[in-house]
């Protein structure tokens, strides 16, 4: 992972979108309609993605909609900018990549998915 990227995880309960502190302002403007990471409130959820017609925005919306179509229950979008007090929620769910002190086992992860 790099600080200039945006990464998404479907954990079976939520769709988590982690945004690196150096993600481009072009991406932020195209997807969220803002110029900097500071302007994004993590509690905005699915309302945070704007329909600007930007390719990144359209791709992200399509991915989120497809994930939601495949699930029986509605999955909220949780936006976690790098440095956010709750960004660990994202890293705890990196099943293949061990993270110090927060890793659940693969078996526990699969049980959560049902």
C-alpha positions, 0 to 999 in steps of 0.5 A: 500500500502507498500513501498516494493510493485509495484502497477498498475492502469488503469485509462482509459488513462494511465497505471500507475505503482507505485514502492515503494522505498523498492521494491526488487532488484530482482523484479527490475532486473527481470522486468526492468533489473536494480538493483535499483529504481534510475536507472529507468527513468519514461519516459521510458514507455513500453520500460522499461520492459525487456523480461528477462523471469522472472515470474514477468516480464512475468506477468506484460507484459501479464497484460499490453498487455491485458489492451491495447487489451481491449481499443480502443486507445493505453494506455502508461505505466507511471512509477512512483517511490515513491518520484517522483515529479509526483507520485501524479498522481497515488494517485489521481486515487485511487477512493475507497481510499480517498487522501487528496486534490486530490480526484475526485469523483467516478462519475467524474472517471466513466465519464473519462472512458466514 
